[in-house]
Amino acid sequence: MADTAKSEAATDRRAHDERVGGRDARAEGGEARGRRVAALVRHGHFDRPEGVASAHSLFPLSETGRDQARRAVDPILGTCEELGLELDSRIEASQLLRAWETANLIAESLEKRTGRRFRVVQRNELVERGLGSCANMTFDQISSALAADPRLGPLPAGWRRMPEFRLPVQGAESLMQAGARTATRIATSIDSIPNEDPRDLLRLFVAHSGCLRHAAVQLGAIDVRVVPGLSMDFAQSVYLEKLPNGDWVHVAGQFKKRLPGS
């Protein structure tokens, strides 16, 4: 644990040095482009049936989840102040109801706090990892159905958290595949901000723990070897910055360490 903490601290210091270096180079070169930071925000709590894969479920936020979404605004504004960033008015959200509701509640709370208008845009690329033909089945039902197929063997232990594992059914994705499409959307969205815009901007992306964690891997901000042991709290934000050289670095917020067996 101590070695991990030292590694994370070293990474944060290195990221800070690169950011400062990037700003100095920008100033010396006379370029106007401001900093570009993406906040990866998990949706709030929702009531899902016991043992059911939540990926593409249609359930709304619970009252607890709605409260979490509203309270997410304080740490977001605090991070903006700490890093010297301005919140972009565009908020992108997964099309799944729980993420869309979270994004809208965050937008409403931000408008009350700042007096500014925010716009939520739904994006299909930000939905959670798809399980294809096994969507919304219980995990026991998935295991039983695939075990009964003579062409397939039993599912490997821990398959739900294996980055490269894809259920052998039509339409299913691996976590890394979901992360790739999510990362592509985040990068495309951030790159759509004009280079001529001198503001140091933070844009919010409200989605799901699995696709967001693996998007961070695909962007090069965290190591794939550690991601199976990480999770995200409901309505938690993790911040990644795209540096002038095109690299992405983790600058604020911490992924949650997953407890064994959870």
N, C-alpha and C positions, 0 to 999 in steps of 0.2 A: 504493500500500500504506500509506504514511504517513497519507494522508487517511482511509483506511478505519479505521486504528487510532485516529485522533483521534475519528472519528465514534463508534466503539464505546465509547471511553472516556467521551465526553460522554453517550452513552446510559446507560451504567452509573451515572454520577454523577447524572443526572436521575432514574433509577429509584430510587437510594438516597434522594434528597431526597423523592421522592413516598412511599416506604415510611415514612420517618421521619415525614413530615407526616401520613400515614394513622394511624400509631400514636398520635401526639399528639392528633389529633382524636378517636380512639377513647377515649383516656384522659379527655379533657376532657368528652366526651359521656356517659361512664359505660357505654359499650357493652363487652360481654364478648368479642366475636369476635376470635379470634387471627388470625395471618397464615396464608395458604393458598398453598403452593408445590407445583407439580407437577414431578417429575423425569421427563424424557423419556429413557428408557434404550433404547439399541439392543441387540438380541440379540447373542450371541457368534458367533464364526466357525463356519461349517459348510461341508462339502465339496459344492459344487454343480458339476454337469457344465459343462465349458467352453462358453461362449457361450449358456448357457440362461438365460432370464429366471427369476429366483429367486422372484418375487412369491409365488405360492401353492404353492411346492414343499414336499414333505413330509419333507425330510431333517432328521435330528437334528443337534445340535451335534457338532463334532469334539472331540477331546481338547483341542486348543488353545482352542476355544470354551468348553468347560467350565471350563478354568482361567481364562479371561478373565472369565467370570461370577463366579467366586469372588473374583477380585481386584478386581472392581468395587466391592466393599463398602468398601474403605478410602477411596476418594475420596468415596463417598456419605456415610460417617460424618464425614469431614473437612469436607464442605460443611455438614452439619448443625451441627457445632461452630462453624464460621466464621459462619454466619448465625443461630445461636441457635435452631435448629429441632428439633422432636421428630419422629422417624420414625413415621408412621402405620402401624398393624399390617396394613392392607389393601394388597396389591400387585395391581395390575391388569395382565393380560398378554393379548397377542394369542393367539388360539386355535391359531395355527400352531406346530408342535412346537418349533422352534428358540427361539422367544420364550418359550413356556411353560416349557421346560427352563431357560432363562436365569433366569426369574423364580423358579423353585423353588430353583435353586442359590444365588441371591442371598438368598432367604428362609432357607435352611439356614445359610448363612454368617453372616447377621445374628443368627440365634438363638444361634449359638455365641459371637458377639462380645458380644451384649447381654444374653443370658439371657431375652429376651422371645420370645413366639410371634408369627409372621407368617403371614398367610393369603393364598394366591394365588387370584385370581378371574379366570377366562378371560372375555374379551369379544370377540365377533366384530367389533365396530366398530373394533378396533385392528389388524386384519390389514392386510397391505401392499396397495398399489394393485393392483386386479384387471385382468388382461388378457383376461378373458372367454374366448372361443373359442380364443384364442392362448396360453392358460396353459400353461406348462412346455414350450413349443416353443423351439427355438433362435432367436436373433435373425435368422439367415439364413433359416430356415424361415418366420418371420413375414413378412419382406420379400418372399420369393419367392411365398408364398401370396397375399398381397394384391396384388402386382404382376400376378399371373395373373388377377385378377378384372377383367373389362373395365369394371366400374362404378367402379373406383378407380384413382387414379394412384399413382405410387411414394410411399413414405413420406418425409416431409421429413427432411433430415439433422438429427441430434441430437434426434429425436422423444422418445427415452427420458427426456430431462431438460426437456422443454417443460412448464411447469406446467399449461397449459390443454389440451394435446393429448390426445385420446382415440382409441385405435385404433378404426377404423370396423367393429367386430365386436360381436356380441351379448354383453352382459355386461361389456364393458370399461369402465374408469374412467380419468379423467384424474388426475394427481397432486393437483390441487386438490380434486377430488371426494373422493378418499381422505383428503386432509387435512381436509376439512370434516366427514366423519363421525367421524374421530379426534378432532378438536377438540371436537365436540359431546359426545363421550363423556367427554373429559377435563374439560370445563367442568361437565357434569352430575354427574360423580363428585365433583369438588371442592365443588360447591354442595350436595351431599348431606351434607356435614359440618355439623352443627348450628351455627347462629350463636352459640348459647349456649356453645359449647365455647371456652374462653379460650386453649387451647394454640396455639402457633405450630407448625403442622404441615407436614410434607413427605410427600406420597404419591407412590409410584413407579408409572410406567406403562411397561411393557416391551413394545416393539413393533419397528418397522422404520424404517430411515433415511428412506425416501421419504415415508411417511405422517406420520412425526413432524415432519420439516422443514416439510412443507406444513401441518400442524396449527398449527405456530408462526406461519406466515403468516396462516392463517385467524383465529387468536386476536389478531393485530395485533402480535405480539412481534418479528417480523422482516419485512423488505421483500421482496415477491415478486420484485423485480428482481435481488436478490442470491442468491436461493435456488438457482438452477441451478448456481451455482459453489460450493455447499456440499455437504458430506457429513457422515457421522458415523463415527467409528471403532467397531469392534466393542466392545460392552459399555460404550460411552461414555455419559455422562449430561449433559444440558443442563437448566437449571433456569429455570422460568417462574413468576412470582408473580402471583396475581390480587389487584389492589389493592382497597381498599374502594370505590373509585368504579367498579369493574367492568372497568377496563383490565388487560391482561396485559403484563408487562414481563420481559425477559430479565435474570436476576439473577446467574447463575453458570454456569460451563461454557462452552466455546466449540465451535461447529460447526467441523468440519474443512474447510479450503480444498481443493477438488477440484483435482487436477492435470490440466492439459490432456490430453485423450485418454483419461482414465481413466473 
